[in-house]
Amino acid sequence: MLRTYKNVILLLLFILALLENGVAQNGPPPFLQPIEIKPTPTPLVKKTSIATPSSINNGRSSIENSSNTVDVPTFSSLDISFPGQTGILVETLDGKVIREVNADTPLNPASNVKIATAYAILKSFGPDYRFPTYVFTDGKIDSSNGALLGNLYVIGRDPMFHFQHAVSIAETLNKLGIREVRGDLIVSEKFSIAYLSSAQSSANILHSTLDANRRSATATQAWLDHLYYLGKNNSPFTPSVYITGRAYVAEVPRNASLLMIHESAPLREIVKFMMCFSHNFVAERLGGVLGGAYVVASIVQRDTGVGTNEFYIQTSSGLGINRVTPRAMMKLLRVFRAELSRYEMTFADVMPVAGIDPGTLQHRFNDIYSVGSVVGKTGTLGNTDGGVSSLTGEIQTRMGGKLLFVIFNQRGSVARFRRLQDAYIHAVQNELGGPANLGYSSMGMLQRLTKTQIILPKDLSLGNSSLMGN
């Protein structure tokens, strides 16, 4: 054992001797060698007053950022390979192409179709539009016992009508002196509660939710949450209306009298919810208000100038077989951005901001450097077209400002597509000095959707006949 230790020590001494000879032969130690700094021939930031759209020099293009022009890589050497079929388009706000791969190939955008639906509904109705739900009766109120002697009619197509809104109607009926309806509850064929597609099922749920003794625990909690965000969580009053008759679907008679109008949260908040959670039911309902996917596509084609060979959709949600080219989606982003600017809005007002807003982008780009630098819409189809994943929106960079991007992937693993999309966006941002925060402050989703209101006939200037025509 002692002999082994001696051999090891001798070997170490021999190695040290060799190293000393090498240093002596090669001059001073590396850390003492002089370092020569030379000025860069083409600085990263150049002072200029004009950014020429076609300026491309040595594989770099120019992006105007305030009063400076930043040399931006065209990413010809970006080494991220996507499996399956891929379409990519990255552009500056003023239209310079930064990266383009199969930009004119029609691919399945999945839930990126919701960008089209969001644009079409906001373009048609405006961001402050509220969906009305009318409450009528063909009877009279007996003030002696708080009974409505007749039927109650609920007419509307609010895609966000939920349990708390039903209880809010019960609360207003109570304030009008109604605690019991001696008649039936009748809803319109487009009425829905809690994202139910069946009007009859919605009628049954509404029937029980109006009555505190039959109200579900879920509905009760939704009402308590609603009160909390209204700042009325200490209210001892429990709204309740007992209905003696049945619940079914039918038309409202023309001699019915208006009791109230429940108005939804503003459309911008509904769109934000739909985009954050990629909610298919809400998307299809919003598209249905316009006339379906065909009308949504027609609005997009008209405003962007793209043809049916570039933009073709069968659904308003992105389910099923739809075909859009990355270039057509880029054109849609631009007209959408311009439409939002008319109302002093940005994509962050109607799309999720990654790492901040709840939903599909909550856990992506959520590291300390990237959080709040990406706003966009995801898309996922597990089986259709062999697996589809998409990501479209806007990114903020430190040195290149904002960029618009479209990434369509299909025929491969959705999980792998997502990882590669994130890596790709990171690479683009890092080439431009890294990600920069958009300066977005989040508002809770329940807080957004609490912005509903009740309007009574005395507050209206329109007659009942006009209301029934809406």
Sequence and secondary structure as in RCSB ss.txt:
>XXXX:A:sequence
MLRTYKNVILLLLFILALLENGVAQNGPPPFLQPIEIKPTPTPLVKKTSIATPSSINNGRSSIENSSNTVDVPTF
SSLDISFPGQTGILVETLDGKVIREVNADTPLNPASNVKIATAYAILKSFGPDYRFPTYVFTDGKIDSSNGALLG
NLYVIGRDPMFHFQHAVSIAETLNKLGIREVRGDLIVSEKFSIAYLSSAQSSANILHSTLDANRRSATATQAWLD
HLYYLGKNNSPFTPSVYITGRAYVAEVPRNASLLMIHESAPLREIVKFMMCFSHNFVAERLGGVLGGAYVVASIV
QRDTGVGTNEFYIQTSSGLGINRVTPRAMMKLLRVFRAELSRYEMTFADVMPVAGIDPGTLQHRFNDIYSVGSVV
GKTGTLGNTDGGVSSLTGEIQTRMGGKLLFVIFNQRGSVARFRRLQDAYIHAVQNELGGPANLGYSSMGMLQRLT
KTQIILPKDLSLGNSSLMGN
>XXXX:A:secstr
 HHHHHHHHHHHHHHHHHHHHHHHHT S GGGS       SS SEEE S   TT EETTEEEEEETTEEEEEE  
TT     SSEEEEEEEETT  EEEEESTTS B  GGGHHHHHHHHHHHHH TT   EEEEEESSEEETTTTEEES
 EEEEE  TT  HHHHHHHHHHHHHTT SEESS EEE TT  STT S HHHHHHHHHHHHSTTT  HHHHHHHHH
HHHHHT TT       EE S EEE    TT EEEEEEE S HHHHHHHHHHHT HHHHHHHHHHHTSHHHHHHHH
HHHH   TTTEE S SS  S  EE HHHHHHHHHHHHHHHHTTT  GGGTS BTTTSSSTTTTSS STTTTTSEE
EEEEEESSGGG EEEEEEEEEETTTEEEEEEEEEESS HHHHHHHHHHHHHHHHHHTTSB         HHHHHT
  EEE GGG SS HHHHHT 
